[in-house]
Amino acid sequence: MREHDNRVIDRFIELASIDGESFNERLVADYIMEEFQKLGIQLSEDDTASKIGGNCGNLYGFAEGQGKYADSEPVLFCAHMDTVAPGNNKKIILNDDGTITSDHTTVLGADDRVGIAGIIEAYTRVTTEGMDHPPIEFLFTVAEEVYGLGSSAFDYSKIRSRIAFAPDCSGEYGVYSSCEPSLISFEVRIKGKASHAGYEPEKGINAIAVAASAISRIKQGWTDDHTTLNIGTIEGGSVTNAVPERCIIKGEIRSDVHEDAYRTMDHVESIFSEDAVRAGAELWIDKKERITVYKIDVNARSGSALDRYKRALEKQGKRAAAKKSFGGSDINSLIKHGMDGLNIYGPMHSIHTTEEYTTVREIISFTELIKNLMTQP
Ligand SMILES: [Zn+2]
């Protein structure tokens, strides 16, 4: 392998080894800041840590354009620093067959440390080998795995780029997210009335019964061909000999059609309120729009992020492949803030499981791809 190929593999293993579950990205951020400092770029950290209750903010950096592309349109590269759990004390194993895994007691965290490693290494080559490149912006986010909290809290007035790439899409080489949904999370709190379960149950209002009635009337799973609804947690009551006064239900709705996410939320609210009124219980519903849907025009117009992505892939003899995602990522936020963002391929498989893996071969090609994206006007 070439020297820089070895370097990116070492860098990935180093990065993947660092603890950094959501809200605990400090050590990852320190590593990235130090590496950029070596390349002459001072990353700044925003105040997102205090806003979301983490130990680290988002990192932002800017590199002046060089050579014949110095005045070209700037382009932004984004990756998230957090991993899902279990993501602490990872042992990263480079296997003989060229796969890289954890010891299967934790995730590997290729999602998204491989994106970070690729961006740092590609920029290292671009700058140390004196390649012509447009101005480049860097954004490393926190808490992406928690509804993109970090990127949602970022101040986009700093950003100069229109075009953005976030390598955070798992799948075959060249894949990209063509669509990610709107997501609304909700919490329903029901307050009934406590009473003794044996002496005078008729005086109580059973909050769990209200919840059960409402939930049984709400269709879960796919509510139409592009919307899902899930009630994920329920807690209520305290002892078996009292009519339960309280019940708390939490759930989420995702939809490819923004209005339909809200229409489904309205339906949930009306069912709960009907049952609460009927039982004489009090009801509070909090809802929060976590991410906002986007759709990429697959007929990439010239100069768009997708057009650039296709051209960079062509240089490698590869093609772009659209993939509909029902996940959500930092790109939802970037697009919401007016950017032409694209969630592009990152070499990561079986993500969010302890079987997560990547391969040496893919990391090397992927880093070349990022380098191509950085050096093409
Ligand atoms: Zn990710």
Residues whose N, C-alpha, C, O or C-beta is under 5 A from the ligand:
A	BS01	ZN	D111 D112 D168
